Amino acid sequence: MASNTSTNKIPPLTIVAFVASFLLPIAGVVLGVLSLVRLPRRSRGRGLAIASVVIGAVLTGLTVLGWMSWLSLTA
């Protein structure tokens, strides 16, 4: 039984978006949205793209809150 390995692979953009969501959260959000737009509805890697958007958004929000609290303490 031969299987087509190209349909079973997670797209590289989705993997880059997931990694970027931890390193540079806003880039993870942007790349995650781009990969969601490119992927079909029932495609492999869609969950990873959604996770990168959510993780990037949460970490971006926490970063903004951290900066705001730090700035309010120094003012």
Residue frames as a rotation matrix with the C-alpha (Angstrom) as fourth column:
MET 1
0.584 0.812 0.000 0.00
0.812 -0.584 0.000 0.00
0.000 0.000 -1.000 0.00
ALA 2
-0.522 -0.786 0.330 1.74
0.796 -0.589 -0.143 3.17
0.306 0.187 0.933 -1.19
SER 3
0.511 0.648 -0.565 0.95
0.786 -0.618 0.001 6.44
-0.349 -0.444 -0.825 0.51
ASN 4
0.328 -0.331 0.885 1.61
0.531 -0.710 -0.463 9.87
0.781 0.621 -0.057 -0.80
THR 5
-0.090 -0.451 -0.888 3.97
0.995 -0.087 -0.057 11.43
-0.051 -0.889 0.456 1.73
SER 6
-0.851 -0.249 0.462 3.52
0.333 -0.936 0.109 14.93
0.406 0.247 0.880 0.35
THR 7
0.008 0.925 0.379 -0.06
-0.122 -0.375 0.919 15.08
0.992 -0.054 0.110 1.62
ASN 8
0.624 0.211 -0.752 0.97
0.621 0.449 0.642 13.86
0.473 -0.868 0.149 5.09
LYS 9
-0.454 -0.878 -0.150 3.56
0.827 -0.352 -0.439 16.57
0.333 -0.323 0.886 5.71
ILE 10
0.495 0.486 -0.720 2.93
0.706 -0.709 0.007 19.62
-0.507 -0.511 -0.694 7.81
PRO 11
0.698 -0.212 0.684 3.66
0.479 -0.571 -0.666 22.74
0.532 0.793 -0.297 5.74
PRO 12
-0.267 -0.928 -0.261 6.95
0.878 -0.122 -0.462 24.46
0.397 -0.352 0.847 6.63
LEU 13
-0.466 0.142 0.873 5.24
-0.115 -0.988 0.099 27.84
0.877 -0.055 0.477 7.10
THR 14
0.646 0.763 0.038 3.09
-0.197 0.119 0.973 26.32
0.738 -0.636 0.227 9.84
ILE 15
0.505 -0.550 -0.665 6.12
0.824 0.535 0.184 24.95
0.255 -0.641 0.724 11.67
VAL 16
-0.579 -0.721 0.382 7.94
0.600 -0.693 -0.400 28.29
0.553 -0.002 0.833 11.37
ALA 17
-0.043 0.659 0.751 4.84
-0.307 -0.724 0.618 30.07
0.951 -0.204 0.233 12.70
PHE 18
0.826 0.377 -0.420 4.69
0.218 0.473 0.854 27.77
0.520 -0.797 0.308 15.72
VAL 19
0.059 -0.893 -0.447 8.36
0.984 0.127 -0.123 28.25
0.166 -0.432 0.886 16.58
ALA 20
-0.629 -0.311 0.713 8.13
0.341 -0.934 -0.106 32.00
0.699 0.176 0.693 16.00
SER 21
0.406 0.858 0.314 5.14
0.003 -0.345 0.939 32.29
0.914 -0.380 -0.143 18.32
PHE 22
0.756 -0.210 -0.620 7.47
0.655 0.257 0.711 31.48
0.010 -0.944 0.331 21.23
LEU 23
-0.229 -0.971 -0.065 10.50
0.961 -0.236 0.146 33.49
-0.157 -0.029 0.987 20.07
LEU 24
-0.990 0.019 -0.142 8.81
-0.048 -0.978 0.203 36.54
-0.135 0.207 0.969 18.54
PRO 25
-0.531 0.826 0.190 5.09
0.451 0.466 -0.762 36.30
-0.717 -0.319 -0.620 19.37
ILE 26
0.170 0.646 -0.744 3.75
-0.384 -0.652 -0.653 38.93
-0.907 0.397 0.137 16.99
ALA 27
-0.463 -0.396 -0.793 5.55
-0.885 0.159 0.438 37.24
-0.047 0.904 -0.424 14.09
GLY 28
-0.965 0.151 0.215 3.99
0.120 0.981 -0.150 33.95
-0.234 -0.119 -0.965 15.18
VAL 29
-0.092 0.982 -0.166 0.55
0.163 -0.150 -0.975 35.52
-0.982 -0.117 -0.146 14.95
VAL 30
0.145 0.114 -0.983 1.19
-0.810 -0.556 -0.184 36.94
-0.568 0.823 0.012 11.48
LEU 31
-0.707 -0.489 -0.511 2.74
-0.697 0.606 0.384 33.73
0.122 0.628 -0.769 10.13
GLY 32
-0.820 0.466 0.333 0.03
0.222 0.794 -0.566 31.62
-0.528 -0.390 -0.754 11.75
VAL 33
0.179 0.902 -0.393 -2.70
-0.169 -0.365 -0.916 33.65
-0.969 0.230 0.087 10.07
LEU 34
-0.076 -0.278 -0.958 -0.87
-0.974 -0.187 0.131 33.40
-0.215 0.942 -0.256 6.75
SER 35
-0.947 -0.298 -0.121 -0.63
-0.317 0.927 0.199 29.64
0.053 0.227 -0.972 7.04
LEU 36
-0.468 0.856 0.220 -4.31
0.234 0.360 -0.903 29.40
-0.852 -0.371 -0.369 8.03
VAL 37
0.247 0.540 -0.805 -5.26
-0.627 -0.544 -0.557 31.31
-0.739 0.642 0.204 4.90
ARG 38
-0.317 -0.496 -0.809 -3.18
-0.945 0.240 0.223 28.98
0.083 0.835 -0.544 2.72
LEU 39
-0.973 -0.110 0.203 -4.34
-0.151 0.969 -0.197 25.69
-0.175 -0.222 -0.959 4.29
PRO 40
-0.398 0.881 -0.256 -7.56
-0.214 0.182 0.960 23.98
0.892 0.436 0.117 3.26
ARG 41
0.279 0.657 0.700 -10.20
-0.821 -0.215 0.529 23.37
0.498 -0.722 0.480 5.96
ARG 42
0.945 0.148 0.290 -9.40
-0.279 0.826 0.490 19.73
-0.168 -0.544 0.822 6.70
SER 43
0.534 -0.815 -0.226 -5.67
-0.209 0.132 -0.969 19.96
0.820 0.564 -0.100 6.11
ARG 44
0.539 -0.484 -0.690 -2.90
0.814 0.508 0.280 18.53
0.216 -0.713 0.668 8.24
GLY 45
-0.574 -0.818 -0.048 -1.20
0.785 -0.532 -0.317 21.24
0.234 -0.219 0.947 10.26
ARG 46
-0.035 0.651 0.759 -4.26
0.182 -0.742 0.645 23.44
0.983 0.161 -0.093 10.68
GLY 47
0.832 0.352 -0.430 -4.33
0.441 0.051 0.896 22.83
0.337 -0.935 -0.113 14.43
LEU 48
-0.003 -0.927 -0.375 -0.68
0.971 -0.093 0.222 23.80
-0.240 -0.363 0.900 14.70
ALA 49
-0.590 -0.148 0.794 -1.39
0.504 -0.835 0.219 27.03
0.631 0.530 0.567 12.82
ILE 50
0.474 0.818 0.326 -4.28
0.115 -0.425 0.898 27.83
0.873 -0.388 -0.295 15.17
ALA 51
0.680 -0.287 -0.674 -2.06
0.732 0.220 0.645 27.07
-0.036 -0.932 0.360 18.16
SER 52
-0.423 -0.898 0.125 0.62
0.904 -0.428 -0.017 29.43
0.069 0.106 0.992 16.86
VAL 53
-0.258 0.418 0.871 -1.93
0.172 -0.868 0.467 32.24
0.951 0.270 0.152 16.52
VAL 54
0.779 0.621 -0.093 -3.31
0.167 -0.062 0.984 31.66
0.605 -0.782 -0.152 20.03
ILE 55
0.428 -0.694 -0.579 0.10
0.890 0.210 0.405 31.28
-0.160 -0.688 0.708 21.70
GLY 56
-0.545 -0.661 0.516 1.48
0.763 -0.646 -0.023 34.32
0.349 0.381 0.856 19.87
ALA 57
0.051 0.654 0.755 -1.54
0.071 -0.756 0.651 36.43
0.996 0.020 -0.085 20.81
VAL 58
0.882 0.275 -0.383 -1.40
0.362 0.126 0.924 35.42
0.303 -0.953 0.012 24.48
LEU 59
0.120 -0.922 -0.369 2.35
0.966 0.022 0.259 36.02
-0.231 -0.387 0.893 24.73
THR 60
-0.500 -0.227 0.836 2.01
0.537 -0.839 0.094 39.36
0.680 0.495 0.541 22.95
GLY 61
0.476 0.772 0.421 -0.70
0.039 -0.496 0.867 40.39
0.879 -0.396 -0.266 25.39
LEU 62
0.793 -0.238 -0.560 1.39
0.608 0.251 0.754 39.32
-0.039 -0.938 0.344 28.37
THR 63
-0.287 -0.943 0.168 4.36
0.955 -0.296 -0.030 41.23
0.078 0.152 0.985 26.99
VAL 64
-0.249 0.279 0.928 2.31
0.224 -0.915 0.335 44.39
0.942 0.291 0.165 26.56
LEU 65
0.813 0.582 0.006 0.91
0.096 -0.144 0.985 44.06
0.574 -0.801 -0.173 30.08
GLY 66
0.448 -0.738 -0.504 4.40
0.884 0.280 0.374 43.51
-0.135 -0.613 0.778 31.45
TRP 67
-0.528 -0.646 0.551 5.73
0.739 -0.669 -0.076 46.60
0.418 0.367 0.831 29.71
MET 68
0.124 0.660 0.741 2.77
0.040 -0.750 0.660 48.67
0.991 -0.053 -0.120 30.89
SER 69
0.917 0.207 -0.341 3.22
0.322 0.118 0.939 47.60
0.235 -0.971 0.041 34.50
TRP 70
0.065 -0.973 -0.224 6.96
0.991 0.037 0.126 48.18
-0.114 -0.230 0.967 34.33
LEU 71
-0.498 -0.223 0.838 6.46
0.498 -0.865 0.066 51.65
0.710 0.450 0.541 32.86
SER 72
0.514 0.741 0.432 3.89
0.007 -0.507 0.862 52.54
0.858 -0.440 -0.266 35.52
LEU 73
0.764 -0.296 -0.574 6.35
0.643 0.273 0.715 51.54
-0.055 -0.915 0.399 38.26
THR 74
-0.281 -0.959 0.040 9.15
0.955 -0.275 0.111 53.68
-0.096 0.069 0.993 36.83
ALA 75
-0.170 0.264 0.949 7.00
0.477 -0.821 0.314 56.78
0.862 0.506 0.014 36.25
